[in-house]
Amino acid sequence: MSQQTDVVVLGGGLAGLTLAIQLRQRDPSIAVTVLERRTHPVREAAFKVGESTVEIGAHYFADVLGFREHLETQQLRKFGFRFFFSEGREDLDRCTELGVSELLPTPSWQLDRGRFENFLGEQARALGVRFLDGATVRSVELAQDEAEHVVEFQHESATHTLAARWVVDAAGRASILKRKLGLAATNDHDANAVWWRVDGYIEPQQWSDDADWLARCNPPARWRSTNHMCGPGYWFWLIPLASNAHSLGIVCDAKMHPLETMNTHEKAMAWLREHQPGVARTVDKPEHALQDFLFFRHFSYDCKQVFSGDRWALTGEAGLFLDPFYSPGSDFIAMSNTFVCDLIGKDRAGQSFAPFAEIYQQLYFSFYGNTLTLFQGQYPLFGDAQVMPVKVIWDYTYYWALLAPLFFGQRLTSIALLGRLRDAFSQGRALNLAMQPLLREWGERNTGPLRPDRRFLNQWAIDWFHEMNRALNDVLDDAAFEARLRANVDRMRWLATEILSEARRDHPGIGDHGLDALLAPHAEADRDASRCLDGAWYARDTQVEAPFIPRETIA
C-alpha cells in the first residue's frame, strides 16, 4: 500500500508528537504522519525518564503548544530544584540545603511521561495528524534534489510505503537516520545512570521533626521539587509523578562510581544505603513497591549533523543528549523542533531554506557544547557544599541570561538580531568557559568535607535572581530585548568577579583560568557593582542555625 504525506516523523514520543502538533498548529494544511513503534495508550509512571522540566521546555509545552491546562490539572507543578549535600548522612535536616522557599514566578512541571504522551497522541489526532501507533519502520530511502523520500513500515500486519517531502527522525536512541547515515559521535562526558519508579510519594517533611526546618518552605512541599541528594561524583534524584509514584535515580561519574556497583535494584539500594543512608531509610519501605528498574551506560552523546538542506532532520534524543542534572532534555526538544518547523515552513513558502539548515545547526550545536561544559569533568564537585551551591547559581544565571530569553522572546531564528548580539553571546560563553575550570580547581583544592551546618541557601530570596526568572515572561521589542541581554551579561560578569575573589580568599594561588583578562576591560565600569551573593553562599556566614565549621584538613 503506497501513501503520501508532506512530513513523516519517525517516532511518536515526546519529541515526535510535539513536533507534529507544532507543525499543524502553524500550518493546518500540512499533512503530517507519525510512525510510533509502541501501541497507545502507554502505561503511566514506569514509562520513560526525562520527567522534570525547566523553564524553556515548560514554556514550550504550556505556552507555545498551549497545554497549560493539562499541565496544571494532570501533572505536578514543580517546586524548583532542591539540593542536599548529604553524602553518608542520616541527619538530613542538618545538611546544607539549596532551593527555594516559595515558587519562583516562571513555572515548570514534573511530568508523568506516560500520561503526557497519551495526551499528546490524542491532541495530535484531534489536530489532524495521522498518528499510527504500533507501526515499525523497516527502511528509509532518502532522495536527492526534489524527489520524495520513501519510508517502508509495517502496521497492522501489512507492509506500507510512504512518500514524504520531509523525513524527521524523532525515534530517540533508536536513532534511525543517525545509524543509516553514520552520524553518531561521542563526547568526553563519561557518566552512567540507573533509575526506578516506586509506588507512593517520598515525603521529605518526614526527614525531620525540627519545626524551623519544616517551616522553611511555603507551602511545605519539598516533595514536589526535583530533589538532588549530592555527593562526590554523583547525585541521586527524587521526582514525584502525578500518578502517585516517585521516580528515583542515581547518576554518577563512571570512574568514581562504576555502573557494576548499581546495575540491579538490589545493588542500587545497597549503594544508596552506603552513600545516602538517610534517604535510603525513607525509600526502603513496603509501601514503596518497585515498579521497574533500568540503566544507561555512557548516556551522553553527540551527533555529526541534525539538519539538512536535503529535507531531513533529527530531533530530540535521536540527535543529541547531554546530562539530566539540570533537566535540559525538553529544552533541546523545544529548540530543535522550533528550528525544524522554521525550515519546513520556509520550504513550503518556496523560500531557500538550505542555508538556514546550516546556520540553525551551528546555533544548536553551540547551545549543546556550551551546556555540556556545565557537566563534563564537574561531577567530582557535586559533593562540595561550599563550591557546588555557587556553581548552581552561576549555571542558572548563564541559562537565564542568554539561552532562555532567546526562546521565550521567540527570537531563536532571528538571525539578524543574533548577529547584532554576537559580542554579548561571545562574552557570556567566554565567561562560562573560564568559570567552569575555576570552580573545578576550587573544589580540587578544598581538602576536606564541609561539616553539616544547617545552612538554607534560599534562591527565592536573591532579588536579582528572582527578577531574572520573572523577566523571562516580559514581551520586549528588539531594542529592549538587546538591552536586556546585554544587562544580563553584565550580571554574569559581576558574579564572575565576585566568585573569583571568593575563590582567591580561600586559595590565593588558584588559577584565574582567563577570567582576569576577560574582566579587566570592564573593571572601571563594574567598580560600583553591588554584591551578588551574601556570605552564607560561600559558607562564610556565622548567622546560621549552627555556626559554620571550617573545613577539616586531611593530613
ZAMARGU-4260 file (C-alpha; in steps of 0.2 Angstrom, whole numbers, plus 5000, padded with zeros to 4 digits):
<rodrens>
0) 5000/5000/5000 | 5008/5016/4994 | 5004/5033/5003 | 5010/5051/5003 | 5012/5065/5016
5) 5021/5081/5017 | 5031/5076/5033 | 5034/5059/5041 | 5040/5059/5059 | 5049/5043/5064
10) 5044/5041/5082 | 5029/5047/5092 | 5036/5050/5109 | 5039/5067/5117 | 5049/5075/5103
15) 5039/5067/5088 | 5022/5071/5094 | 5026/5089/5100 | 5034/5092/5083 | 5019/5085/5073
20) 5007/5096/5084 | 5018/5112/5082 | 5018/5109/5063 | 4999/5108/5062 | 4996/5122/5073
25) 5007/5133/5062 | 5000/5127/5046 | 4984/5117/5047 | 4986/5112/5028 | 5001/5102/5031
30) 5000/5083/5030 | 5010/5075/5045 | 5011/5057/5048 | 5019/5050/5064 | 5025/5032/5065
35) 5027/5026/5083 | 5033/5008/5087 | 5023/5007/5104 | 5004/5005/5105 | 4994/5018/5113
40) 4989/5021/5127 | 5005/5018/5135 | 5007/5015/5154 | 5008/5029/5167 | 5023/5031/5179
45) 5035/5017/5174 | 5037/5023/5156 | 5051/5034/5152 | 5063/5046/5161 | 5065/5064/5157
50) 5051/5068/5169 | 5057/5085/5176 | 5055/5101/5165 | 5064/5118/5167 | 5060/5135/5160
55) 5062/5133/5141 | 5054/5116/5140 | 5040/5120/5152 | 5036/5136/5142 | 5036/5126/5126
60) 5023/5114/5132 | 5012/5127/5141 | 5013/5142/5130 | 5020/5138/5113 | 5009/5122/5111
65) 4995/5128/5123 | 4994/5114/5135 | 4995/5124/5151 | 4978/5117/5157 | 4984/5099/5156
70) 5000/5103/5165 | 4991/5112/5179 | 4977/5099/5181 | 4985/5082/5176 | 5003/5085/5181
75) 5013/5092/5196 | 5019/5110/5197 | 5037/5108/5201 | 5044/5117/5217 | 5060/5121/5209
80) 5077/5111/5210 | 5082/5107/5228 | 5099/5101/5233 | 5105/5092/5249 | 5124/5089/5252
85) 5121/5074/5261 | 5134/5061/5257 | 5134/5047/5271 | 5122/5057/5282 | 5107/5051/5292
90) 5103/5068/5299 | 5097/5076/5283 | 5090/5091/5292 | 5107/5096/5297 | 5114/5096/5279
95) 5116/5111/5268 | 5100/5113/5258 | 5099/5124/5242 | 5082/5128/5235 | 5068/5140/5235
100) 5056/5144/5250 | 5042/5149/5238 | 5038/5146/5220 | 5048/5157/5208 | 5037/5167/5195
105) 5041/5156/5180 | 5033/5139/5181 | 5039/5122/5177 | 5031/5104/5180 | 5035/5086/5184
110) 5029/5075/5170 | 5022/5058/5171 | 5028/5054/5154 | 5016/5040/5150 | 5001/5052/5155
115) 5008/5066/5145 | 5012/5056/5129 | 4995/5048/5129 | 4988/5066/5130 | 4999/5072/5116
120) 4994/5057/5105 | 4975/5062/5107 | 4979/5081/5104 | 4989/5076/5088 | 4975/5066/5081
125) 4962/5080/5085 | 4973/5092/5075 | 4973/5080/5060 | 4990/5072/5062 | 4990/5054/5056
130) 4997/5046/5071 | 5000/5027/5068 | 5004/5018/5084 | 5010/5000/5083 | 5020/5005/5067
135) 5038/4998/5064 | 5049/5007/5052 | 5058/4995/5041 | 5068/5006/5029 | 5071/5024/5024
140) 5077/5029/5007 | 5082/5047/5006 | 5080/5056/4989 | 5091/5069/4981 | 5086/5085/4973
145) 5067/5087/4973 | 5062/5069/4973 | 5052/5062/4988 | 5059/5052/5002 | 5052/5034/5004
150) 5048/5026/5021 | 5043/5007/5022 | 5034/5002/5038 | 5024/4988/5045 | 5007/4992/5053
155) 4993/4980/5057 | 5001/4965/5049 | 5003/4974/5032 | 5018/4982/5024 | 5016/5000/5018
160) 5027/5013/5009 | 5025/5031/5012 | 5032/5045/5001 | 5036/5061/5010 | 5044/5078/5006
165) 5052/5079/5023 | 5058/5065/5035 | 5061/5069/5053 | 5069/5056/5065 | 5062/5058/5082
170) 5064/5039/5087 | 5075/5043/5102 | 5090/5031/5105 | 5084/5020/5091 | 5092/5034/5080
175) 5086/5028/5063 | 5094/5041/5052 | 5109/5043/5063 | 5113/5025/5061 | 5109/5025/5042
180) 5120/5040/5038 | 5134/5036/5050 | 5131/5052/5060 | 5135/5045/5078 | 5148/5055/5088
185) 5154/5053/5105 | 5159/5066/5118 | 5170/5065/5134 | 5157/5066/5147 | 5158/5048/5154
190) 5143/5046/5166 | 5130/5032/5169 | 5113/5032/5176 | 5101/5019/5185 | 5083/5023/5189
195) 5067/5015/5195 | 5050/5020/5200 | 5041/5016/5216 | 5023/5017/5222 | 5018/5032/5233
200) 5027/5048/5237 | 5043/5050/5246 | 5040/5064/5259 | 5055/5075/5264 | 5045/5083/5278
205) 5047/5066/5287 | 5066/5068/5287 | 5065/5079/5302 | 5054/5085/5317 | 5063/5101/5319
210) 5049/5115/5317 | 5061/5128/5310 | 5067/5116/5296 | 5049/5110/5292 | 5044/5128/5291
215) 5057/5134/5278 | 5046/5131/5263 | 5029/5139/5259 | 5020/5129/5255 | 5029/5114/5265
220) 5030/5104/5248 | 5048/5099/5246 | 5042/5083/5239 | 5036/5092/5223 | 5054/5098/5220
225) 5067/5089/5209 | 5077/5084/5224 | 5095/5081/5221 | 5105/5072/5235 | 5123/5076/5231
230) 5139/5068/5235 | 5157/5067/5227 | 5155/5061/5209 | 5136/5058/5209 | 5118/5064/5213
235) 5103/5055/5217 | 5086/5061/5210 | 5069/5060/5218 | 5055/5066/5206 | 5036/5065/5210
240) 5024/5059/5197 | 5005/5064/5196 | 5001/5045/5195 | 5005/5043/5214 | 5023/5037/5211
245) 5040/5043/5213 | 5055/5042/5201 | 5072/5038/5209 | 5089/5038/5200 | 5107/5038/5203
250) 5118/5047/5190 | 5137/5046/5193 | 5154/5048/5186 | 5158/5032/5178 | 5176/5031/5185
255) 5171/5036/5203 | 5156/5025/5204 | 5156/5011/5192 | 5140/5005/5184 | 5143/4987/5190
260) 5141/4993/5208 | 5122/4998/5205 | 5116/4989/5189 | 5102/4979/5198 | 5089/4986/5211
265) 5097/4976/5225 | 5114/4984/5221 | 5107/5001/5219 | 5099/5000/5236 | 5115/4994/5244
270) 5124/5008/5236 | 5111/5020/5242 | 5112/5014/5260 | 5131/5017/5259 | 5131/5034/5251
275) 5114/5041/5256 | 5108/5032/5271 | 5095/5045/5277 | 5086/5044/5260 | 5088/5025/5259
280) 5079/5023/5275 | 5064/5033/5268 | 5064/5024/5251 | 5066/5006/5258 | 5048/5004/5265
285) 5035/4991/5260 | 5023/5005/5254 | 5035/5010/5240 | 5034/4994/5230 | 5046/4993/5215
290) 5038/4997/5198 | 5053/4995/5186 | 5072/4996/5185 | 5083/5002/5171 | 5100/5009/5167
295) 5111/5018/5154 | 5129/5016/5152 | 5138/5032/5145 | 5121/5041/5142 | 5128/5057/5134
300) 5132/5058/5116 | 5134/5070/5101 | 5130/5069/5083 | 5138/5075/5067 | 5123/5083/5058
305) 5105/5086/5064 | 5098/5097/5050 | 5100/5095/5031 | 5096/5105/5016 | 5090/5089/5008
310) 5074/5089/5018 | 5078/5078/5033 | 5082/5082/5051 | 5084/5074/5068 | 5076/5080/5084
315) 5076/5075/5102 | 5087/5061/5108 | 5088/5054/5090 | 5102/5068/5088 | 5110/5073/5105
320) 5109/5070/5123 | 5118/5080/5137 | 5115/5075/5155 | 5100/5075/5166 | 5107/5086/5181
325) 5098/5102/5176 | 5084/5093/5166 | 5089/5100/5149 | 5081/5087/5138 | 5064/5095/5135
330) 5073/5112/5132 | 5083/5104/5117 | 5067/5096/5110 | 5059/5113/5111 | 5073/5122/5102
335) 5076/5108/5089 | 5058/5107/5085 | 5057/5126/5083 | 5071/5125/5071 | 5064/5111/5061
340) 5047/5119/5060 | 5055/5135/5053 | 5065/5125/5040 | 5049/5116/5034 | 5039/5132/5034
345) 5052/5141/5023 | 5052/5126/5011 | 5033/5127/5010 | 5033/5145/5007 | 5045/5142/4992
350) 5060/5151/5001 | 5078/5145/5000 | 5080/5135/5017 | 5096/5125/5014 | 5107/5140/5020
355) 5097/5141/5036 | 5099/5122/5040 | 5117/5125/5041 | 5115/5141/5052 | 5102/5133/5064
360) 5113/5118/5066 | 5128/5129/5071 | 5117/5138/5084 | 5110/5121/5090 | 5127/5113/5092
365) 5134/5129/5101 | 5120/5128/5113 | 5124/5109/5116 | 5143/5112/5118 | 5141/5127/5130
370) 5128/5117/5140 | 5140/5102/5141 | 5153/5112/5150 | 5141/5113/5165 | 5143/5094/5167
375) 5159/5087/5159 | 5173/5085/5172 | 5162/5093/5185 | 5155/5078/5194 | 5169/5077/5207
380) 5162/5094/5213 | 5145/5088/5217 | 5148/5084/5235 | 5156/5101/5239 | 5144/5110/5249
385) 5154/5126/5248 | 5158/5127/5229 | 5143/5117/5222 | 5130/5130/5228 | 5140/5144/5219
390) 5141/5133/5203 | 5122/5131/5203 | 5119/5149/5204 | 5132/5153/5191 | 5125/5139/5179
395) 5107/5146/5181 | 5112/5164/5179 | 5121/5159/5162 | 5105/5149/5157 | 5093/5164/5161
400) 5104/5177/5154 | 5105/5171/5136 | 5098/5155/5131 | 5081/5156/5140 | 5077/5174/5135
405) 5081/5169/5117 | 5067/5156/5117 | 5055/5165/5127 | 5057/5180/5116 | 5053/5170/5101
410) 5070/5175/5093 | 5078/5158/5091 | 5078/5160/5072 | 5081/5179/5072 | 5097/5178/5063
415) 5100/5197/5061 | 5097/5201/5079 | 5108/5186/5084 | 5121/5194/5073 | 5120/5211/5082
420) 5121/5201/5099 | 5136/5191/5094 | 5148/5200/5105 | 5136/5198/5120 | 5134/5179/5117
425) 5153/5178/5115 | 5157/5186/5131 | 5144/5176/5140 | 5152/5160/5133 | 5170/5165/5137
430) 5165/5169/5155 | 5157/5152/5157 | 5172/5143/5149 | 5183/5151/5161 | 5172/5149/5176
435) 5169/5130/5175 | 5188/5126/5177 | 5189/5139/5191 | 5175/5130/5200 | 5183/5113/5197
440) 5200/5119/5204 | 5192/5127/5219 | 5184/5110/5223 | 5200/5101/5220 | 5210/5112/5232
445) 5197/5110/5246 | 5205/5097/5257 | 5191/5090/5267 | 5172/5088/5268 | 5161/5103/5274
450) 5153/5098/5290 | 5134/5099/5291 | 5130/5117/5296 | 5111/5118/5293 | 5113/5132/5280
455) 5097/5135/5270 | 5103/5144/5254 | 5087/5151/5248 | 5087/5156/5229 | 5070/5164/5231
460) 5077/5177/5242 | 5091/5183/5230 | 5082/5198/5222 | 5091/5199/5206 | 5090/5180/5203
465) 5071/5181/5207 | 5070/5195/5194 | 5079/5186/5181 | 5067/5172/5182 | 5052/5183/5182
470) 5059/5194/5167 | 5058/5179/5156 | 5040/5182/5153 | 5042/5200/5148 | 5037/5205/5130
475) 5050/5216/5123 | 5054/5225/5106 | 5071/5221/5098 | 5079/5236/5106 | 5073/5232/5123
480) 5077/5214/5121 | 5095/5218/5116 | 5097/5229/5131 | 5090/5216/5142 | 5103/5203/5136
485) 5117/5215/5137 | 5112/5219/5155 | 5111/5200/5159 | 5129/5198/5153 | 5134/5212/5164
490) 5126/5202/5179 | 5136/5187/5174 | 5152/5197/5174 | 5149/5205/5191 | 5145/5187/5198
495) 5161/5181/5190 | 5171/5194/5198 | 5164/5190/5215 | 5167/5171/5213 | 5185/5174/5208
500) 5188/5185/5223 | 5180/5172/5235 | 5190/5158/5227 | 5206/5168/5230 | 5201/5171/5248
505) 5202/5153/5251 | 5216/5149/5239 | 5227/5164/5235 | 5237/5153/5222 | 5221/5147/5212
510) 5222/5150/5194 | 5211/5163/5186 | 5208/5152/5170 | 5207/5168/5159 | 5195/5177/5170
515) 5207/5191/5174 | 5209/5195/5156 | 5190/5195/5152 | 5186/5206/5167 | 5200/5219/5166
520) 5192/5229/5152 | 5176/5232/5162 | 5185/5234/5179 | 5181/5253/5180 | 5163/5251/5174
525) 5160/5237/5186 | 5169/5245/5201 | 5152/5250/5209 | 5143/5234/5205 | 5133/5228/5220
530) 5137/5211/5229 | 5128/5196/5221 | 5128/5184/5235 | 5129/5186/5254 | 5142/5177/5264
535) 5131/5161/5268 | 5133/5156/5249 | 5151/5155/5251 | 5150/5146/5268 | 5156/5161/5277
540) 5140/5167/5287 | 5140/5164/5305 | 5122/5169/5307 | 5115/5152/5303 | 5106/5139/5315
545) 5123/5131/5319 | 5139/5141/5316 | 5149/5136/5300 | 5163/5124/5305 | 5178/5127/5294
550) 5184/5113/5283 | 5194/5099/5291 | 5212/5097/5284 | 5216/5080/5279 | 5234/5076/5284
</rodrens>
